[in-house]
Amino acid sequence: MSNFHDKVVYQVYPKSFKDSNGDGIGDLRGVIEKLAYLADLGVDMLWLNPFFTSPQNDNGYDISNYKEIDPLFGTMADFEELVHKAEALGMEIMLDMVLNHSSTEHEWFQKALAGDKEYQDYYYLRPAQENGDLPTNWESKFGGPSWSKFGQTDLYYMHLFDPTQADLNWHNPKVREELHQVVNFWLNKGVKGFRFDVINLIGKSTTELVDDLTGNGKPLYTDQPIVHDYLKEMNQATFGRVADTVTVGEMSSTTIENCVLYSNPTREELSMAFSFHHLKVDYVDGEKWSLMPFDFLALKNILNDWQTGMSEGDGWNALFWNNHDQPRAISRFADPVNYHSESATLLAQTIHLLRGTPYIYQGEELGMTNPDYEAIEDFMDIETHNAYRELQEKGLSESEAMAIIREKSRDNNRTPMQWTDEEHAGFTTGTPWLKVVDNYREINVAKEVAKGSIFSYYQRLIQLRKELPIIANGSYEGLLLEHPSVYAYARHLDGETVLVFNHFYAEPVTIQVPEEYLNRSSRYLIGNGQERELTSSLTLAPYETIAFYLDA
């Protein structure tokens, strides 16, 4: 079996993790300072969001030099020390590679602007259409058109994101070679994992870019067949040459069929894929900036479809609830006010016992929540401010717009890590770049590790994945799929079974256990409620999760 099936990855958002020098911004030395804590949790790999040189228009996802560390976060010596010290504690480093686009401040773009023909072919530069329209009708994912004027010329350049993030022309072999060199540079520094940002967008339809007759351009730049060729080529030129490297692709608006191809080991593309469909179940008609209770059956069906489809095709899922672009899952899908510990452990167990590699986002192991900021000024995120303006333009009042922003902003998950009950939660001695959540005196590492139940629950889940091959390598089967409040599933391997029941609501519920599991010898494995035996009917308490192990 693959080396990464029993691994667990922890995501560090460096800007908000730990500030070592009092400037209010987390840094690499802060990560070094907390390595023992992460080793104690039991994780195998630390995924760090971008800390490369950047104007920081999109929090580091606009890179102006792929081989330099932004002084905001430290030095190359700090990074080398981090790799070395993490390794000594049994952990490896995964870096975030933003290879779909570069900052417009990158040397390549600047040379292109200065008229260098070779570098102009590093980007998508096109003239207006004959009728004066933009080169295509594709829309930017941050709103507005995906084309901006290229300097003083008659050309336009493509940016699927912010205008300061120019899409790189992967059709140009020189561009691919440059990006392979970037990956190899970090491999040589001892990096053992890569998370590739929006990597399924690199294969723009053809070199002839055309209008999208269906609307916004998405079908013409998402999951194009050539992406598989590019990934295979990158694999062979870079990480595929280094044993045990772990790779994950962030896949925008993707499909199960494509993610099977991206992650099936025989294809030699990537180790696994991130998909986001399960995190859109509280969007009204697919619109993020809207309010509705999450649709539990939709959530369950999506998780089940991906588990089943990826299993059947021998693909591999990256499993997660939280990341730097999502609100806190505990505030979205559970009840942190009345059932804090139960909510946090329910969400953890639901994904940690699935087939795939679990990712823990910083603070999740404490049950950190959304901040409930009062004013729009409390938010720093560019996307949030754009959305706030658009909501008001649509006629929503300030309080209606703020209600949506509070629930949906990416800043919900970017608040500083809560280490202690001291000022600013022990994150910084200065003024934090983003306000700390008010509940830090109750929810913090010091208190949780000393007498909480969430951190230790995560430790046990991580341990079980290493102890029981069925969790790392078993097949998946969805159970009780029609049930309106419980997500149940079975994992199977060599005649053994693990049964998992996850109850997502506050009203107690009684479920009937499928008969075929009742005549086998079973034992309680792990749960956040009462320890008990597997019987034909089980009553689950509010937000209860429970798992049983059945012998072969």
N, C-alpha and C positions, 0 to 999 in steps of 0.2 A: 504493500500500500504506500501511497505517497507520503513523503516526510512531513507534510504540513497538516495532515488530517486531524492530528491530535493537538495542534497548536492553538493558542488563543492570542489575539492581537489587541493591544491597548493603544488607543489613539490619543496622542498628546497634541493639543493645540498650543504651541509654544508661547504665543502671545499672552495666554491666560493661565498658564500652568504654574510657574513660580518665578518671581522676579528676584534676581540675586543682587542687583545694584541700586535698587530704590528709585528707578526712573519710571515706575508704574507699568512697565511692559515686561512680560515674562521672557526668559532667555535660555540659552543652552546651559549656562552654569546652574540655572535654577533646576533644569531637568536632571543634571548630574547630582545635585544636592538631594533629589528625591528618588534616586535609583533603588535604594534599599527598600523603600516603601513599595515600589512596583514589583520588585523581586519577591517581596513578602506576599503580595497578592497572588503571585504564581504565573504571571503572563510570560509569554515566550518572545514576543516581538513588540517593539514600540514603533508605531507609525507616527512620524512627525509631519505636521503640515508645513508648507514651504517656509524656509527661513533664508532663501537666497536673496541676492540683491534685487530690490524692487522699489518702485515709487509708492507701493502700498495703496494703489487705487482700489484694488479688490483683495485687500488683506493678503498680499503676497502671491496671489494667483496671476499676477502680471509681472513676469520675471524679466529683469534687464540683464542679468548675467547668471547663467546656469551653474557656473563653476566657482562662484564666490558666495560667501556668507554675508548677509546684510549686517553691518555693524550694530544695528538695533538688537540683534540676537547674540552677537559674540564674534568669535574668530575661528579660523580653521583649526587652530590648536585646541580650542574648546570642543569642537566637533570630534576631532581625533580622540581626545580624552573620553568623550562620551561613548564612542564606539568601544573603546578599550575597556572602560569600567563596566559598561553594560554586559559585555562579553564575559567578563570575570564573574558576573552575577547570573550567568546563564541566559542572557537576553540578547536579541539581535535588533538591528535598526532597519526600519523600512522608511524610505523617503518618498515624498510626494512629487511626482514628475508631471509638470504642466507642459506637454509637448504639442498640444493642438494649436497653441498661440503663444506669442511672446509679447512682452511690453513694447510699446512703440518707442521706448527709450533704449531698447536693445541695440547694440552696435550694428546688427544686421539691418534693422529697419532704418537706422540713421544713415547707413551707407546707401541704402536704397533711395532714401529721400534726397541724398546728395547727388543722385544721378547714376550710381554704379549699377550697370545693367545686370551683372551677375547676381547682385543681392536683390534687385527688383524681382527676380524670379524666385526668391525665397518666400514671397508672399503672393496673394491673389490680387493682382492689379488689373483692372478692366476699365475700358472707356464706358461712357453712358451709352444707352441704346439709341438707335437712330432717331427715335421720337423724343429723346432727351430724358427718358426715364433712367433710374439707377440701373446698374448692370443686371441685377435680378431683383425680384420682389421678395427675397428672403428677409425674414425678421430676426432681429437680435433677441437672444434669450433674456436680455435685460430691458427689453422694450425698444420700440423704434426700428428703423431700417438697419440692415447688417452691413451697410456700405457707408464709408466716409471719404471725403475729398483727400486725395493723396498729395499733400503739399501744394505747391504752386502749379501742378500739372493739370491736364484734362482727365487724369485717371482717378479711379476710386479704389480703395483697398477694403477687403472683407474683414469684418470682425463679428463673429457669432455672439460675442459677449460685449464688454464695454469698448467704446472707441479706442481706448488706450491698450486694448488687447487684440493685436493683429493676427489673424489666422495664418499659420505657416503652411506653405505649399508642399505637402507630402508627395505630390506627383513628381517633384524635382528630386532625383537621387542624391544630389549634393546635400539637400536639407536633411534627408533621412540619415545620411552618413554623419553629418554634424550632430544630430540628436543621438545616434548610436555612441558617438564619442562622449557625449554628456553622461550617458548611462554607464559607460565603461570607466569614466573618471571616478564616479562614486563607488562602483564595484571595487576599484583599486584602493579605495579608502576603507574597505571592510564592510560596506553596506550589504545586507543580505536579503533585502526586500524592496519592492517598488510598488507604489500605488500610482496608477496612470490616470490622470485627470481626464474626464470626458473623452476617453480614447476612441470611442466608437464614432466620433465625429471627424476623424482625420481623413477619411476617404471621400472627399467631396465628389459628387456624382461622376463627373468626367472632367477633363481639362476644359471642355466646353460647358461653362456654367450657364444654366438657362432658367427662365421663370418657372415657378412651381404653379401649375394650373389649379392645384387643390388649395393653395393658400400661402402658408408661411415659409415654405422651403424645407421643412423638417424631413420629408421622405427623400429628398435629394442629397442630404448630407448625413443621414443617420444610418448606421449599420450597413453601409454600402459593402458589397462583396469584397472590394479591394482592401478593406480594412484587415481582413484575415491574412491577405498576402503580406501587408506591411508588418503585422504583428509577428508572423512567422519569420520574416526577414530580420526583424529586430531581435527576436529570440535567438536566432542562430548567430547574430553578430555580437550579442552582448550577454544577457543574463543566462541564456541557455548553455553557455560554456562553463558556468560556475555551478557546481553541484549544490543542491538544496536551496537555491534562491527561490523566494516566494514572491509571486506577482499577482496583483489584483487590478482589474480594469473597472473604472467607474463608467457605467454604461447609461447614457442618457436615453430615455424613451425607447428602451430596447425590447427584445422579445426572448422568450425561453429558447426558441430554436437557435437564435444567434448566440446566446450565452452558453448553450451546449457546445457550439462550435468553438467559441472563444476559450472554453475551459476544459474540453475533453483532452486528457493527457496525450492521446495518440496524435493530436493535431499540432502539438508543440507551439502553442500560442501563449496563453497565460495560465496561471494556476487556478484562478477563480474570478468571479464577476460580482460587482455590486449592481443591484437593480433597485428601483425606488417605488414601484407600483404600490406596495403595501403601505407606503407613507403618504398616499394621496387619498386615503379613505375618509378624510374629513374636509375634502375640497367640494364645494358646491359646483356640480357640472364641470369638474376638472380645474376649477379656478382656485388657485392657492389662497388668494387674498379674499377669503370668505369665511363665514362661521357656520359650522354645523356639528352636531355630536358625531363622533366617528361611527362608521358603518361596520359593526362587528362582523356580520356575515361576509361582507366584502373583504375585510381584512383576513379572515380565516380562509376564504376561498383562494385569495391570491397567494397566501403563504403555502397552502396545500398544493395549488397548481404548480408553483415553482419547485417545491420539494419533489413532487411526483415527476414533473417533466425533466428536471435536471438529473434526478436519480436514474430515470429510464435511459437518458442519453449519455450517462456517465460524465455529466458536467459537474461543476462544483460551485456551490453558493457561498458568498460572503454573507454572514448572518449579522444583522445589526438593527437596532432601534434608533440610535442616536449618532449624529456626527455634527461637524461644525456648521452645516447648512440646514439643520433641522431643529425645531423646538424640542424641549425635553420630553421624551416619550412618557415619563411618569405623569406629567401634567396634561398630556394628550389622551392617553389610553387608560388611565387609572385614577386613583383618588389619594394624592399625597397628603391631603389635609386630615382625613379621617382614618386612612389605612396606609400610613407611610411605608412601614417595613413590608407589609404584605404586598403592596403595589410594586415596590422595587424588586422584591424577590420573585414575584409572579412573572414580571417581564423578563427578568434574567433567565429563569428556568425555561420559559416558553421557547427562547431561541437557543440556549446553550445545549439543550438535549436534541435539537434538530440535526439533520445531516448538512454539514457545511462547516465553515470556520467562523467562530464567533468573534466579533469585535466589540470591545468595551470602550466607550467614550469617556474621557476624564470626568470624574465626579459621579458617574452613573453608579459606581460601586458604593456611593454614600447615599444614593437617592436624591441627588441635587435636583432642584425644580426650576421652572421658569421664574424670572425675577419680579414680574408684576410692576414694571416701571410706570411712573406716573405720566411723564411728559415725553413728547417726541424727541426732545433734546437729549434724553437719557440714552437714546439709540445711536449707534455709530455706523451701522451697516448701510452701504450705498443703495442696495436693493430695497431696504426698508423705507428709506427716505423717498425714493422714487414711487413706491407703492402708496405711501401716505398722501403724496401729492395727487396721484391718479385717483385714489379713493375720494378725495375731497372734490376733485374735478367732476367726478361722477355724481356729485350731489350729496354725499354722506356728510353728516355733521362731524365736528371734531371728535366728539365722544364715540360716535359709531366707528369712525376710522381708527381711533386708538384701540377700541375693543378688539378689532381684527389684528392690528399691529402687535398687540400684547400677546396674542395667541400664536401668531405665525412668523414673527421676525426670526431671522437667523441668529440675531444677538442673544436669543434665549439660551442657546447652548454655548455661547462664547464668553459668558460671565466668568470672572476669576475663580479658579479652584479654591475651595473652602478648606483650609488646612487647620485652622484653630479658631477659638472664639475671641481672639485678639482683634484689634482694629484692622479693617480691610481683610479679615479672615486669614491673616498671616500670609497673604499673597505677596504683599509689598510693604515697604516702610514708607513709600511715597504715595502719590495719588494714583489709583489704578486707572488705566486707560478706559475701562468700562466699569460701571458701578457694580459692586458686589451685591449678591442677593441678600435681602433683609434677614433671611432665616439662618444666616451663617453661625449664629451662636448655638443654635440647636443642631444644625447639620454641618458637621466638619470632620475631618480625618481624625483628629485627636480623640474626639468623643466617640466616633463610630468604632475605631479600632479598640478602644478601651472597653466599651460596653454596649456597642450596637449589635445588630444581627444581620445587617446587609453585607458588609465587607466579608464576614466569615462565610456567608452563604455563597458569595462569588468564589471564594477560595475553594469551597467544597465542589462546586460545579466544575471548576477548572481541573481539579484533582480527579473527578470521576471520568472526565474525557480522557485522561491519561491512563487511568486504571482499567477502564472497561472498553475493549476494542469495539463493542457494539455501538457505543456513542460516536466514536471517531469514524467507524467504517460500515455500520449497519445500513440496511435499506430502510425506507420510510413508507408508512401506510397511514393515511388519514382515517380517523374514526369519528363517529357521531357527527358527521359533517352538517347535518340539519339542525343541530342543537343551537338555540339562540344565544347562549351565554358561555358555553364551554368550548375551548379548542382542545381536542384530544387527538393523540396520535400514538402509533406503535413504531418502534425500531426493531428490526430483526437481523440476526446474524447467527449462522450455524445452529439454528434451532432455538437459540435464546431469544427472549423478547424483553424490551423495556416499554412499559405502558406509561403515558404521561397525560395528566388531566389538568388543564389550565382554566380557571374560572375568572372571567373578566368583569364581574359585577358585584355589587354590595349585598344583594339579596341572596341568602343561602339557597342552594339548589341541590336536588337529588337526581343523580344520573344512574342509568342501568348499564352495568359493565357487559360488553359483548360476551356471550356464553362460552365461546371457544377458549377464553382465557381463564375460566373459573375452575377447570379441573386440573390445572397445572400447579406445581409447587411454586409458590411466589414469596417474595419478601419485600417489605417496605424499603425503598431506596433513598429517597430524599423528599422533603416537602417543607412548606412554611407554616403548616398547621399541626394538628394532632398526628402522632405516629399511629398507624393502624394497619389492619390486614386488608387484603383485597377481597371484597365481598360482592355479591351480585348487585347490590345497590350501595352507592356511596353518596353521602351528603357532604357537599363542599361549602365551606365557610366563605365569607366575603373575600374576594381576591385570593382564594386558596389555590396553590399549585401542589401537586403530589405525583410521585413516580414510583412504580413498582418494577422489580426485576423478576422475570420468570425464567426458571432453569430450562435447559434443553430437554 
